[in-house]
Amino acid sequence: MTFVLAIDAMGGDLGVSVVIPGAELALKKTQVKDLRFLLYGDAPTIQKALKDTPLLNACSEVIHTDVIVTNYTKPAVAVRSGRKSNLGMAISAVAEGRAHAVISAGNTGAYMALSKIILKTLDGINRPAIPAVMPTTNPRGTIVLDLGANIECSPTNLVQFALMGEAFAAKTFNIERPTVGLLNVGSEEVKGHAGVQEAFQMLRQITDFNFHGFVEGNDIMAGTTDVVVTDGFSGNVTLKAIEGTSRFVQRLLQESISSSWRGKLGYLIAKPAFDRIKQTTDARFYNGAVFLGLRHIAVKSHGGTDAIGFANAVNVAINMVKNNFIDSVQSRLRLLQSQQQAKTDTINSESAANPEPDTAPESKN
Amino acid sequence: MTFVLAIDAMGGDLGVSVVIPGAELALKKTQVKDLRFLLYGDAPTIQKALKDTPLLNACSEVIHTDVIVTNYTKPAVAVRSGRKSNLGMAISAVAEGRAHAVISAGNTGAYMALSKIILKTLDGINRPAIPAVMPTTNPRGTIVLDLGANIECSPTNLVQFALMGEAFAAKTFNIERPTVGLLNVGSEEVKGHAGVQEAFQMLRQITDFNFHGFVEGNDIMAGTTDVVVTDGFSGNVTLKAIEGTSRFVQRLLQESISSSWRGKLGYLIAKPAFDRIKQTTDARFYNGAVFLGLRHIAVKSHGGTDAIGFANAVNVAINMVKNNFIDSVQSRLRLLQSQQQAKTDTINSESAANPEPDTAPESKN
């Protein structure tokens, strides 16, 4: 089978100078035999960059777009006039069956807005979310979502993220019933704003669903649950704070060690271990997040990543195509949604028989 | 001068078993000659704990309260019926001039709500915020607020936090014009929800104020600005995620090193450096956050800390009393507020002379 990937060649902080070498690197490393790329953006710029990447050049088609979506394009503007852009055309290639997945390192808001319109969401999902598998105390890692696709979220959005996150974890970790926690400022039920409170009440009504309750910021790295659900604002600042802290502690440790002869000697001896940890916590190797909840595969690369990071994002897309990702998530999601519905129906009929106003918060959904 | 500290003896996850040894430890370490404690809560419980802390016992007065505020008391309930509680009575001792500062490891929401009512806020401040000085790449550290006092914030709240944070940094770091960043999902002006957008526009109008603009999660540890401002929900989950990540990376590194003989040898040689870093990033040594924006000193200790951590919170309170903290912050705040006001007046008169609808976003303030 031929795999076709649609790439926004101009996206990200450094555009073609990262995207093109990144795609070349992915091509070198993949075990997929017949891989082809559709590269969208300013054709002369892309073609110039392709001169240094002969492998990629040999299996790519460049599609010129006059409109370019940049990091500064507002999502609303992208929706109005971005369909014929680098980003919009790459997404459309997937919607129209000419590619199996789309990858961009560009403007998250514009990418999400265009993807939602062009690729459509799965049944029962209003808004897609961005998950990441983070290296934590849990050997499998921990899935955190949303990482920035939805800056403001309703309780219903959070519940849908929880269901999608559970389905994503079941597929990614190959486990039956992943545990799910809702991020909050405390683990007690009374804590937090009305939005997380309401989502909490809705989530604990779902049968055959491992809802752990509220978790706190430190629970992410402690690997307390397989999935941590939060809104896109908190998720984004938390993820970036975690990345920054990991770098900070490693650098501090190296500096602290290098400040004495004894420490320097110890460091030289233990250097392989230092290198190993650096790799474990290197954000580039976790780069590439799917927009979870769409009917097709759209992968977002970090805008500031390098070629190694972008290659990893390409690889994430390839694996999702190979593993039939969308179908698996959709079927797990249908099962969870039917359980949620069944429970809601039971409660509604119970409360009709014995009406109490506080027994049916689900009806707000 | 006699320093009197009012202590909520029952607060925190472990109550008297942490608070009482913590206060004893603070007493042993302080250079203040005449320190006295007022201990509020269930008298028999406190008196039993005091048997193991003779120094503290000798300079304490126990005040029995029938009502006890716990971690599970809702702030609204605390406000209605908590005035005569461990927490309410300790706070009142400061308001009524019987103590210089109050310290509690209890329920943040209840503590904040009662403090705001009993101690009152400074001029021009609607809601107090919790700041923390975090160890970052900036050798002075970085002040982050709000860490959980205000789960939902208006743009005006964020602007007030920025002014208070700047005044706090100026006093704490002894610098003239600290830089201030507003936490967001991206550094571009178009990013984020309406709340941070509006606060951004208001902050950049203030003269003689070092507003850096938006910063991202990784900027906290990078020490990009002296102060990072955010709402209490994001601030709380981010702080706890940072603490968790710091612990995770250190443990991962130790495990990784211990897995080979070569690494173990290196670790033994470099152990003093490891110990030093552990201390630098040990959250207990940064425990004790003031409720910034009140007319008196109220210090919040982390609920899950140990005696060392609680002692540090007591020490924070002692230093603030010694350094005349409230007066310094109030005078710096008045200066900033007068500049903000002057600028708003100028803009209003300019826009009256030459009216353009988009020149007066400050009028929403």
Interface residues (C-beta under 8 A of the other chain):
Chain A: N71 Y72 K74 G109 T136 T137 G148 I151 E152 L183 N184 V185 G186 E188 V190 K191 G192 H193 E216 G217 N218 D219 I220 M221 A222 T230 G232 F233 S234 N236 V237 T238 L239 K240 A241 I242 E243 G244 T245 S246 R247 F248 V249 Q250 R251 L252 L253 S256 I257 S259 S260 R262 G263 L265 G266 Y267 L268 I269 A270 K271 P272 A273 F274 R276 I277 T280 T281
Chain B: N71 Y72 K74 T108 G109 T136 T137 G148 I151 E152 L183 N184 V185 E188 V190 K191 G192 H193 E216 G217 N218 D219 I220 M221 A222 T230 G232 F233 S234 N236 V237 T238 L239 K240 A241 I242 E243 G244 T245 S246 R247 F248 V249 Q250 R251 L252 L253 S256 I257 S259 S260 R262 G263 L265 G266 Y267 L268 I269 A270 K271 P272 A273 F274 R276 I277 T280 T281
